[in-house]
Amino acid sequence: MVTIAPRFNGPDHSGNGGYVAGLVAEALGRPGPVTSTLRLPPPLATPLAWEHGDDEVRLETHGGAVVGTAVPGEFSRAAPAFADTVEIAAGLAAYPGFHHHPFDHCFTCGTARAAGDGLRIFTGPTTPGRTAGSWSVHPDHADAGGAVGTPVAWAGLDCPGGWAADFTAQTMVLGRMTAQVFHTVDPDEHLHASGRLDDRQGRKFLTSSALHRADGTLVGRSEQVWIE
């Protein structure tokens, strides 16, 4: 059994897409990229159950409704390029969420969350279809082992991609995320976040995101499908 704490919300009354996708990916327990698909808004403060199958794990409600699934995945395009400090400053200055935010209490990108509560990753546009910002990793986001766990790391990869499709132009939720974290995320690290809009297919937006260290090391990356 697992319960998603209200702290880890995206929209006010459901789980943060990246966090929940990472939670299900972690339960799969496989190396390499993992694809997590969210089937319905993840309920908060509600006991949920795991169902394990061949190369798949499912997170389900008590009544058997599937909240999310995870299977081994693969990437189909290159990761977003490293964002330097100049681009990060430009992205922060242009962050649309400072003026209008459909989910201002979002665990990842909400402006109403205090440091140590939310991640406060504010990625604004720097060129058409690209966002950049930074993540100052707070010690309160480390797990019992002293490092940031998979669900929080996936949450850090979540919204930079969503903002590349611009939440203020259309309200969207995460439908699918393929991600891999290559290096441990440690407290007090300052990571460079970037997002990219790759395609639009009707109500679906295909995006990518990446987290780099200041020296350009790729810490983690994702490919996402957002649904309007």
C-alpha positions as CSV (number, residue, x, y, z in Angstrom):
1,M,0.0,0.0,0.0
2,V,1.1,3.6,-0.6
3,T,-0.5,7.0,0.1
4,I,0.3,10.2,-1.8
5,A,0.7,12.9,0.8
6,P,-1.2,16.2,0.0
7,R,2.2,18.0,0.0
8,F,2.9,16.3,-3.4
9,N,0.1,17.9,-5.4
10,G,0.0,19.3,-8.9
11,P,-3.5,20.6,-9.3
12,D,-4.9,21.4,-5.9
13,H,-6.7,18.1,-5.3
14,S,-4.6,15.6,-7.2
15,G,-1.0,14.3,-7.2
16,N,1.9,16.0,-9.0
17,G,2.2,14.2,-12.3
18,G,6.0,13.9,-12.2
19,Y,6.0,12.8,-8.6
20,V,3.4,10.1,-9.1
21,A,5.0,9.0,-12.4
22,G,8.3,8.7,-10.6
23,L,6.7,6.8,-7.7
24,V,5.3,4.2,-10.1
25,A,8.6,4.0,-12.0
26,E,10.5,3.4,-8.7
27,A,8.2,0.5,-7.9
28,L,9.0,-1.1,-11.2
29,G,12.6,-1.4,-10.0
30,R,14.3,-1.6,-13.5
31,P,17.4,0.2,-14.7
32,G,17.3,2.5,-17.7
33,P,14.5,4.6,-18.9
34,V,11.0,3.9,-17.6
35,T,7.7,5.0,-19.1
36,S,4.9,5.9,-16.7
37,T,1.4,6.6,-17.8
38,L,-1.2,8.3,-15.6
39,R,-4.7,7.0,-16.2
40,L,-6.6,9.2,-13.9
41,P,-5.9,12.2,-11.5
42,P,-3.9,10.6,-8.7
43,P,-5.9,10.9,-5.5
44,L,-4.2,12.4,-2.4
45,A,-4.3,11.1,1.1
46,T,-5.9,7.9,-0.1
47,P,-4.5,4.4,0.4
48,L,-3.5,2.9,-3.0
49,A,-2.3,-0.6,-3.9
50,W,0.4,-2.0,-6.1
51,E,-0.2,-4.7,-8.7
52,H,2.9,-6.3,-10.3
53,G,2.9,-8.1,-13.6
54,D,5.4,-9.1,-16.2
55,D,7.5,-6.0,-16.9
56,E,4.7,-3.8,-15.6
57,V,3.6,-2.3,-12.3
58,R,0.2,-0.7,-11.7
59,L,-0.9,1.7,-9.0
60,E,-4.6,1.1,-8.3
61,T,-7.4,2.5,-6.1
62,H,-9.1,0.2,-3.5
63,G,-11.9,-0.4,-6.1
64,G,-9.4,-1.5,-8.8
65,A,-9.3,1.7,-10.9
66,V,-5.8,2.1,-12.4
67,V,-4.2,5.4,-11.4
68,G,-0.9,4.8,-13.2
69,T,1.3,2.2,-14.8
70,A,5.1,1.8,-15.4
71,V,6.9,-0.3,-18.0
72,P,10.5,-0.3,-19.4
73,G,10.8,2.7,-21.8
74,E,13.1,4.2,-24.3
75,F,13.9,7.7,-25.6
76,S,13.0,8.8,-29.1
77,R,14.8,12.2,-29.3
78,A,17.8,14.1,-28.0
79,A,17.7,15.6,-24.5
80,P,17.4,19.4,-24.3
81,A,20.7,21.3,-24.4
82,F,22.4,22.6,-21.3
83,A,21.1,26.0,-20.2
84,D,23.9,28.3,-19.0
85,T,23.6,30.9,-16.2
86,V,22.7,33.7,-18.7
87,E,19.8,31.6,-20.1
88,I,18.7,30.6,-16.7
89,A,18.5,34.3,-15.6
90,A,16.5,35.1,-18.7
91,G,14.1,32.2,-18.1
92,L,13.5,33.2,-14.5
93,A,12.8,36.8,-15.4
94,A,10.3,35.6,-18.1
95,Y,8.5,33.0,-16.0
96,P,4.8,33.3,-16.8
97,G,3.8,31.8,-13.5
98,F,4.7,35.0,-11.6
99,H,1.8,36.7,-13.4
100,H,-0.7,33.9,-14.0
101,H,-0.4,30.3,-12.7
102,P,-3.2,27.8,-13.2
103,F,-1.6,25.6,-10.4
104,D,0.1,28.0,-8.1
105,H,0.4,25.4,-5.3
106,C,2.0,22.8,-7.6
107,F,4.8,21.0,-5.8
108,T,7.3,21.5,-8.6
109,C,6.6,25.0,-10.0
110,G,4.0,26.6,-7.8
111,T,4.8,30.2,-6.8
112,A,2.7,29.8,-3.6
113,R,5.0,27.2,-2.2
114,A,7.7,28.2,0.3
115,A,11.3,27.0,0.0
116,G,11.6,23.5,1.5
117,D,7.9,22.9,0.9
118,G,7.8,23.0,-2.9
119,L,10.7,22.7,-5.4
120,R,10.2,26.2,-6.7
121,I,11.5,25.4,-10.2
122,F,10.5,28.5,-12.3
123,T,11.3,27.9,-15.9
124,G,10.3,30.7,-18.4
125,P,10.7,31.0,-22.1
126,T,14.1,31.9,-23.5
127,T,13.5,31.1,-27.2
128,P,10.3,29.9,-28.9
129,G,9.5,26.5,-27.5
130,R,12.3,26.4,-25.0
131,T,12.3,27.2,-21.2
132,A,15.1,27.5,-18.7
133,G,15.4,28.0,-14.9
134,S,17.2,26.5,-11.9
135,W,16.5,24.1,-9.0
136,S,18.1,24.9,-5.7
137,V,17.7,21.5,-4.0
138,H,16.5,22.0,-0.4
139,P,17.6,19.6,2.3
140,D,14.0,19.0,3.3
141,H,13.5,17.1,0.0
142,A,16.1,14.5,0.8
143,D,14.9,11.0,1.9
144,A,16.1,8.9,4.8
145,G,19.3,8.1,2.9
146,G,20.3,11.7,2.6
147,A,19.6,12.1,-1.2
148,V,16.6,13.1,-3.3
149,G,14.6,10.0,-4.2
150,T,13.2,9.1,-7.6
151,P,9.7,10.6,-7.2
152,V,11.1,14.0,-6.3
153,A,13.7,13.9,-9.0
154,W,11.0,13.1,-11.6
155,A,8.9,15.9,-10.2
156,G,11.9,18.2,-10.9
157,L,11.8,17.0,-14.5
158,D,8.1,17.5,-14.8
159,C,7.1,21.2,-15.2
160,P,10.0,22.5,-17.3
161,G,8.5,20.5,-20.1
162,G,5.0,21.6,-19.4
163,W,6.0,25.3,-19.4
164,A,7.6,24.8,-22.8
165,A,4.0,24.1,-24.0
166,D,2.9,27.1,-21.9
167,F,0.3,26.4,-19.2
168,T,-1.0,29.9,-19.5
169,A,-2.1,29.4,-23.1
170,Q,-4.0,26.2,-22.3
171,T,-4.4,24.2,-19.1
172,M,-2.7,20.8,-19.3
173,V,-2.0,17.8,-17.2
174,L,0.7,15.2,-17.6
175,G,-0.4,12.0,-19.4
176,R,2.8,10.1,-19.9
177,M,6.5,10.5,-18.9
178,T,9.5,8.6,-19.9
179,A,12.5,9.5,-17.8
180,Q,15.8,8.4,-16.4
181,V,17.9,9.9,-13.6
182,F,21.6,9.2,-14.2
183,H,23.2,10.8,-11.1
184,T,22.1,11.2,-7.5
185,V,20.5,14.5,-6.7
186,D,21.9,15.8,-3.5
187,P,20.7,18.5,-1.0
188,D,22.1,22.0,-1.6
189,E,22.9,21.3,-5.3
190,H,22.0,24.0,-7.8
191,L,20.8,22.3,-11.0
192,H,20.1,23.9,-14.4
193,A,16.6,23.0,-15.7
194,S,15.5,23.2,-19.3
195,G,12.4,22.3,-21.3
196,R,11.5,22.0,-25.0
197,L,8.3,21.8,-27.0
198,D,8.8,19.1,-29.6
199,D,5.4,18.7,-31.3
200,R,1.7,19.3,-31.0
201,Q,-0.9,16.7,-32.0
202,G,-4.3,18.1,-31.4
203,R,-4.9,18.2,-27.6
204,K,-1.5,16.5,-27.0
205,F,1.8,18.3,-26.5
206,L,5.1,16.4,-26.8
207,T,7.8,17.9,-24.7
208,S,11.2,17.1,-23.3
209,S,13.1,18.3,-20.2
210,A,16.5,18.0,-18.7
211,L,18.5,18.7,-15.5
212,H,22.2,19.5,-15.7
213,R,24.9,20.3,-13.2
214,A,26.7,23.6,-13.6
215,D,29.6,21.8,-15.4
216,G,27.2,20.5,-18.0
217,T,26.8,16.9,-16.6
218,L,23.3,15.5,-17.5
219,V,21.7,14.5,-14.3
220,G,18.3,13.4,-15.6
221,R,16.1,13.8,-18.6
222,S,12.5,13.1,-19.7
223,E,10.1,13.0,-22.6
224,Q,6.5,13.8,-21.9
225,V,3.0,13.8,-23.3
226,W,0.8,16.6,-21.9
227,I,-3.0,16.6,-22.5
228,E,-5.0,19.8,-22.8
